[in-house]
Amino acid sequence: MVATVTKRVLIPVLLVGSMFSPAAGEYEERINIAVWVAATIAVFWALRSKDYFMAGGMCLVALIFSPLVLPYKIFALLGYASIVTVLALRLVWKLRTLTPAP
């Protein structure tokens, strides 16, 4: 129940905040920090409700809007992409070993 309400309220709020962030002028940094905090809270809520797909997505949103400088964001995104790649390869390997050979 709480996870459904969280998804239906938090995702549009994050989208609106991120959409108007570049047009905010001197308040852009504050809006980015607000989106980052909301996404971080959403990660913890999603992990608590065992919705790992939403937690991964919100983790990306939190990383993009974090107050880190650009090189740190790039390396963090590369690390995130490599983790996802390894997990996908592991899944393919398991599926391949489960199917019978012709």
For each residue, the residues with C-beta under 8 A, 3 or more apart:
1: 4 5
2: 5 6 45 49
3: 6 7 45 46 49 51
4: 1 7 8
5: 1 2 8 9
6: 2 3 9 10 42 45 46
7: 3 4 10 11 54
8: 4 5 11 12
9: 5 6 12 13
10: 6 7 13 14 38 42
11: 7 8 14 15
12: 8 9 15 16
13: 9 10 16 17 38
14: 10 11 17 18 35 38 39 42 61
15: 11 12 18 19
16: 12 13 19 20
17: 13 14 20 21 31 34 35 38
18: 14 15 21 35 61 65
19: 15 16
20: 16 17 23 24 31
21: 17 18 24 28 31 32 35 65
22: 28
23: 20
24: 20 21 27 28 30 31
25: 28
26:
27: 24 30 31
28: 21 22 24 25 31 32
29: 32 33 67
30: 24 27 33 34
31: 17 20 21 24 27 28 34 35
32: 21 28 29 35 36 65 67
33: 29 30 36 37 65 67
34: 17 30 31 37 38
35: 14 17 18 21 31 32 38 39 61 65
36: 32 33 39 40 62 65 66 67
37: 33 34 40 41
38: 10 13 14 17 34 35 41 42
39: 14 35 36 42 43 58 59 61 62 65
40: 36 37 43 44 58 62
41: 37 38 44 45
42: 6 10 14 38 39 45 46 54 58 61 62
43: 39 40 46 47 55 58 59 62
44: 40 41 47 48
45: 2 3 6 41 42 48 49
46: 3 6 42 43 49 51 52 54 55 58
47: 43 44 50 51 52 55
48: 44 45
49: 2 3 45 46
50: 47
51: 3 46 47 54 55
52: 46 47 55 56
53: 56 57
54: 7 42 46 51 57 58
55: 43 46 47 51 52 58 59
56: 52 53 59 60 84
57: 53 54 60 61
58: 39 40 42 43 46 54 55 61 62
59: 39 43 55 56 62 63 80
60: 56 57 63 64 77 80
61: 14 18 35 39 42 57 58 64 65
62: 36 39 40 42 43 58 59 65 66
63: 59 60 66 68 73 76 77 80
64: 60 61 73 77
65: 18 21 32 33 35 36 39 61 62
66: 36 62 63 73
67: 29 32 33 36
68: 63 72 73 76
69: 72 73
70: 73 74
71: 74 75
72: 68 69 75 76
73: 63 64 66 68 69 70 76 77
74: 70 71 77 78
75: 71 72 78 79
76: 63 68 72 73 79 80
77: 60 63 64 73 74 80 81
78: 74 75 81 82
79: 75 76 82 83
80: 59 60 63 76 77 83 84
81: 77 78 84 85
82: 78 79 85 86
83: 79 80 86 87
84: 56 80 81 87 88
85: 81 82 88 89
86: 82 83 89 90
87: 83 84 90 91
88: 84 85 91 92
89: 85 86 92 93
90: 86 87 93 94
91: 87 88 94 95
92: 88 89 95 96
93: 89 90 96 97
94: 90 91 97 98
95: 91 92 98 99
96: 92 93 99
97: 93 94
98: 94 95
99: 95 96
100:
101:
102:
